[in-house]
Structures are given as C-alpha cells and as structure tokens.
Amino acid sequence: MSPVIGVILMVAITVILAAVIGTFVLGLGDQLGDTAPQASFDIESSNASSVNITKTGGQAIPVDDLVISVDGTRDDDANTSISDDWQTGETVTYSDLTVSDDSTIQLIHDPSGNVIFEGTADLS
C-alpha cells in the first residue's frame, strides 16, 4: 500500500468517525428537556373543591409552571392563591377541583412533564 492511499484511508476514517460522533451528540442534545425543580411539599388540608399545599423546601418555582392532577386527571384551569414564584413556607390553595377522600394529588412541572409531588387528600 502506498503512503498516499494510507493517508486517504486515514482521512476517510476520521471524517466518518467525526460524522458518527457529531450525529450522536446533536441527537442526544435534542432529547434533553427542561429539568424539574427540586422541592418538597406537604398537603395541609383539603375539602371537596380545594387543596392547600405548603412548600416545605427547595428552590422557588413559578406557579405558572405547575399543573395539579387529582386522581390522574390534570386540571390546567385550577385557580391558585398566588400568581408568581412559590417560596418555601408559602401555602398555595388550589381551588375549583373535584376532590374525594383519599384522592391522589400530584403537582406536575409542566415544562419538563415530571411529577414533583404526590400526596393523598384527607377530607376528614
């Protein structure tokens, strides 16, 4: 094999390898979405039409980024008692809901699609 053919083969292998790696890296970047914020919550009280949830720790979260789910049904139109960032120690009332005893309550971070809290309503 002549040195010229060897150089051409090395360049071809390098170009192919760069194309494969570039495709993988660019394709992987498209799969990464928004990450869910880290926070902790507690259900303080609930009744048949509302749930009070207290943020007990973690970073501030814009309330507009959260959606409440009752028994697996998202309620994008539930009213909240605050309109900006939810800070630690604040209690938010989600109203205009249909809640029964032992309903599963979830807070979903809408930009990432991740459930960041799940608890059970207690109407007693």
Backbone bond lengths (Angstrom), bond angles and torsions (degrees), N, CA, C in turn:
res aa  C-N    CA-C-N  psi(-1)  N-CA   C-N-CA  omega(-1)  CA-C   N-CA-C  phi
1 M - - - 1.442 - - 1.528 107.91 -
2 S 1.316 115.94 134.40 1.461 120.33 -178.58 1.527 110.02 -81.95
3 P 1.319 117.18 157.33 1.466 120.84 179.35 1.525 112.89 -60.31
4 V 1.317 118.81 -32.46 1.464 121.67 -179.85 1.525 110.24 -65.74
5 I 1.317 117.34 -44.73 1.469 121.16 178.72 1.527 109.84 -64.57
6 G 1.311 117.12 -39.14 1.468 120.87 177.38 1.516 112.00 -60.67
7 V 1.334 117.03 -43.16 1.474 121.39 178.67 1.528 110.08 -65.41
8 I 1.324 117.66 -42.96 1.472 121.31 179.33 1.529 110.35 -61.46
9 L 1.330 117.40 -43.53 1.466 120.44 178.16 1.531 111.61 -63.56
10 M 1.325 117.40 -41.10 1.466 120.75 179.20 1.532 111.05 -64.21
11 V 1.335 116.96 -41.50 1.465 120.91 178.04 1.527 109.92 -64.93
12 A 1.326 117.66 -42.71 1.465 121.31 179.41 1.526 110.88 -61.87
13 I 1.327 117.05 -44.37 1.468 120.57 178.90 1.529 110.37 -62.91
14 T 1.337 117.19 -41.17 1.464 121.32 179.32 1.527 111.02 -63.46
15 V 1.318 117.89 -43.56 1.467 121.73 179.77 1.526 110.48 -64.24
16 I 1.312 117.55 -44.57 1.469 121.18 179.51 1.522 110.48 -63.46
17 L 1.321 117.08 -44.24 1.461 121.32 179.40 1.527 110.94 -62.71
18 A 1.334 117.15 -42.42 1.465 121.03 178.38 1.529 110.64 -63.34
19 A 1.322 117.36 -39.55 1.466 120.88 179.24 1.524 111.14 -65.26
20 V 1.321 117.35 -42.74 1.467 121.09 179.81 1.525 110.44 -65.17
21 I 1.322 117.09 -46.14 1.469 120.48 -179.91 1.530 110.35 -65.13
22 G 1.331 117.52 -42.77 1.464 120.91 178.64 1.514 112.45 -61.34
23 T 1.314 117.21 -41.85 1.464 121.25 177.79 1.520 110.99 -63.20
24 F 1.315 116.86 -42.57 1.461 120.63 179.39 1.524 111.06 -64.11
25 V 1.317 117.27 -47.44 1.466 121.15 -177.75 1.520 110.76 -64.81
26 L 1.315 118.10 -46.28 1.461 120.52 -179.78 1.523 111.41 -67.63
27 G 1.294 118.05 -37.36 1.463 121.18 177.49 1.509 111.77 -67.68
28 L 1.312 117.52 -37.55 1.461 121.49 178.90 1.515 110.70 -67.59
29 G 1.321 117.90 -36.94 1.456 121.63 179.30 1.517 112.37 -62.24
30 D 1.323 117.60 -33.19 1.458 121.09 178.91 1.521 112.25 -70.58
31 Q 1.326 117.16 -25.48 1.456 120.35 -177.03 1.516 112.91 -82.21
32 L 1.326 117.56 -17.16 1.455 120.25 -179.65 1.516 109.15 -80.36
33 G 1.328 117.85 124.27 1.451 122.01 178.88 1.512 110.27 -105.75
34 D 1.306 115.59 -168.98 1.453 119.96 174.40 1.520 108.54 -65.76
35 T 1.298 116.15 144.53 1.456 119.68 176.96 1.517 108.90 -93.16
36 A 1.304 115.68 146.01 1.458 120.98 -179.73 1.521 109.60 -74.02
37 P 1.328 117.40 143.76 1.462 120.02 177.06 1.523 110.70 -69.31
38 Q 1.313 115.73 153.60 1.463 121.43 177.43 1.522 108.24 -94.37
39 A 1.317 117.17 119.53 1.460 121.64 -179.86 1.521 108.87 -158.42
40 S 1.335 115.16 161.13 1.466 120.22 176.09 1.528 108.68 -125.54
41 F 1.324 115.28 149.56 1.457 121.97 -174.12 1.520 109.97 -138.68
42 D 1.341 115.27 165.35 1.457 121.55 175.54 1.523 108.17 -147.19
43 I 1.333 117.01 136.49 1.463 120.54 175.27 1.521 107.39 -80.60
44 E 1.337 116.05 117.72 1.460 121.03 -178.74 1.528 111.23 -83.01
45 S 1.299 116.62 -46.60 1.464 120.16 179.93 1.517 108.36 -161.50
46 S 1.310 114.71 163.61 1.457 118.95 177.30 1.520 109.14 -155.57
47 N 1.320 114.74 156.33 1.460 120.57 171.85 1.525 106.70 -136.77
48 A 1.315 117.27 -169.73 1.463 120.38 -172.67 1.523 113.59 -66.93
49 S 1.355 118.00 -14.73 1.464 118.84 -177.41 1.526 114.44 -129.97
50 S 1.340 118.18 0.72 1.465 118.67 179.87 1.525 111.41 -152.19
51 V 1.338 114.32 160.11 1.460 121.78 178.93 1.526 107.76 -135.85
52 N 1.338 116.87 132.39 1.462 122.01 174.83 1.522 108.36 -102.42
53 I 1.323 116.39 121.03 1.464 121.75 -179.07 1.523 108.36 -121.44
54 T 1.338 115.84 129.05 1.460 121.66 178.47 1.520 109.28 -104.11
55 K 1.318 115.44 133.31 1.473 121.08 175.45 1.520 106.95 -84.16
56 T 1.331 116.52 117.82 1.465 121.13 -173.71 1.523 113.54 -101.32
57 G 1.327 118.25 -4.53 1.462 119.69 178.04 1.506 111.86 176.38
58 G 1.332 115.20 168.30 1.457 120.95 176.84 1.508 112.93 99.69
59 Q 1.323 114.48 -175.41 1.457 120.80 -176.20 1.521 111.94 -75.91
60 A 1.342 116.05 156.79 1.463 121.26 176.70 1.526 109.27 -64.40
61 I 1.331 115.77 142.65 1.466 121.23 -177.08 1.526 108.71 -129.65
62 P 1.329 118.34 128.95 1.463 119.23 173.07 1.537 109.88 -62.95
63 V 1.317 116.48 125.68 1.471 120.46 -177.89 1.526 110.64 -60.91
64 D 1.329 116.81 -30.48 1.471 119.96 179.44 1.523 112.42 -64.80
65 D 1.347 118.05 -17.78 1.468 121.60 178.54 1.526 112.50 -84.58
66 L 1.340 117.48 -5.08 1.465 121.12 -175.19 1.519 111.18 -109.65
67 V 1.319 115.12 144.19 1.462 122.55 174.64 1.518 106.75 -126.93
68 I 1.328 117.05 137.11 1.460 120.31 177.87 1.525 109.25 -94.22
69 S 1.313 114.82 145.17 1.461 121.87 178.02 1.523 107.93 -127.22
70 V 1.324 116.51 130.85 1.466 121.97 177.13 1.520 107.41 -115.98
71 D 1.331 115.53 118.05 1.470 122.07 -179.30 1.531 112.03 52.16
72 G 1.337 115.91 41.64 1.457 121.03 175.65 1.511 115.59 84.23
73 T 1.335 117.68 -0.51 1.457 121.24 179.39 1.520 109.57 -105.76
74 R 1.340 115.33 114.64 1.469 119.76 178.63 1.518 109.83 -67.67
75 D 1.325 115.75 142.30 1.457 120.96 175.24 1.525 107.88 -124.75
76 D 1.324 115.81 89.00 1.464 121.07 -178.41 1.526 112.13 -69.22
77 D 1.330 117.55 -16.69 1.460 121.39 -175.40 1.521 113.65 -103.99
78 A 1.326 118.39 8.30 1.467 120.11 179.98 1.524 109.58 -62.84
79 N 1.321 115.72 137.04 1.461 120.86 178.66 1.520 109.87 -80.32
80 T 1.327 116.60 142.73 1.461 121.44 176.61 1.519 109.26 -118.85
81 S 1.341 115.19 157.70 1.458 120.07 -176.83 1.526 113.23 -86.25
82 I 1.340 119.12 -6.77 1.464 121.51 173.30 1.521 108.43 -130.22
83 S 1.331 115.67 162.26 1.464 117.83 -174.96 1.524 114.06 -123.62
84 D 1.341 118.25 -1.44 1.464 118.56 -179.94 1.523 110.25 -124.78
85 D 1.314 118.92 -139.86 1.462 121.51 -176.18 1.523 111.95 -70.51
86 W 1.326 114.88 136.78 1.465 122.36 178.27 1.522 107.03 -90.22
87 Q 1.331 116.35 113.36 1.461 122.75 -177.21 1.530 110.16 -96.59
88 T 1.329 115.98 158.21 1.464 121.39 176.38 1.525 109.44 -59.55
89 G 1.324 116.13 134.61 1.460 122.48 -179.70 1.513 113.85 94.84
90 E 1.324 118.08 -15.44 1.463 120.90 179.75 1.525 110.41 -84.00
91 T 1.328 115.01 143.67 1.462 121.95 176.01 1.521 108.46 -107.65
92 V 1.312 115.76 129.66 1.461 121.75 178.01 1.519 108.34 -109.93
93 T 1.319 115.40 133.17 1.460 121.12 175.29 1.523 108.36 -100.43
94 Y 1.323 115.82 119.09 1.464 121.79 172.22 1.522 106.24 -95.49
95 S 1.339 116.54 120.49 1.463 119.90 -177.59 1.524 110.59 -119.29
96 D 1.321 115.22 177.83 1.468 123.32 -176.03 1.521 111.35 63.27
97 L 1.335 115.87 40.73 1.463 122.58 179.24 1.521 110.03 -111.35
98 T 1.308 116.80 168.50 1.461 122.79 170.24 1.519 106.81 -117.14
99 V 1.341 115.88 103.29 1.459 122.19 -174.42 1.519 108.88 -118.31
100 S 1.330 116.77 135.14 1.462 121.26 173.52 1.524 108.37 -118.18
101 D 1.320 116.48 168.56 1.461 120.46 179.31 1.527 109.40 -60.26
102 D 1.297 116.75 134.87 1.468 124.58 -178.77 1.531 113.41 68.07
103 S 1.336 117.92 21.36 1.468 120.38 173.11 1.521 109.35 -64.95
104 T 1.320 116.22 142.99 1.462 121.19 175.00 1.521 108.34 -86.63
105 I 1.328 115.44 122.03 1.459 122.32 -179.46 1.527 108.07 -107.15
106 Q 1.325 116.48 129.29 1.463 120.94 177.09 1.520 109.57 -127.16
107 L 1.333 115.67 143.33 1.458 121.52 168.10 1.521 106.60 -106.16
108 I 1.322 115.88 125.66 1.457 121.99 -177.40 1.524 108.46 -111.98
109 H 1.328 116.19 127.47 1.465 121.20 174.00 1.526 106.19 -80.04
110 D 1.334 116.18 104.26 1.462 121.23 -170.53 1.535 114.07 -61.16
111 P 1.349 120.19 -42.41 1.472 118.15 -179.57 1.528 114.07 -60.19
112 S 1.339 117.52 -34.54 1.470 119.72 -179.42 1.524 112.37 -98.30
113 G 1.338 117.28 -19.70 1.459 120.91 -177.06 1.519 113.66 79.17
114 N 1.328 117.99 8.28 1.465 121.85 -177.31 1.522 112.21 -91.94
115 V 1.326 115.82 142.28 1.462 121.56 172.48 1.524 106.92 -78.90
116 I 1.345 117.10 121.43 1.463 119.57 -178.95 1.523 112.04 -104.60
117 F 1.343 117.21 -8.86 1.465 120.83 175.61 1.517 109.06 -154.50
118 E 1.332 115.12 142.22 1.462 121.33 172.73 1.514 107.98 -141.78
119 G 1.321 115.84 129.35 1.459 121.45 178.89 1.518 109.97 -147.31
120 T 1.320 115.34 178.96 1.462 121.36 -178.00 1.516 109.89 -119.16
121 A 1.331 116.20 132.28 1.459 121.54 177.85 1.522 109.63 -76.44
122 D 1.318 115.09 141.85 1.466 121.30 177.18 1.518 107.47 -126.37
123 L 1.318 117.09 107.06 1.461 121.09 -176.25 1.520 113.36 -86.05
124 S 1.324 117.89 -3.17 1.470 118.63 -177.19 1.505 112.34 -80.46
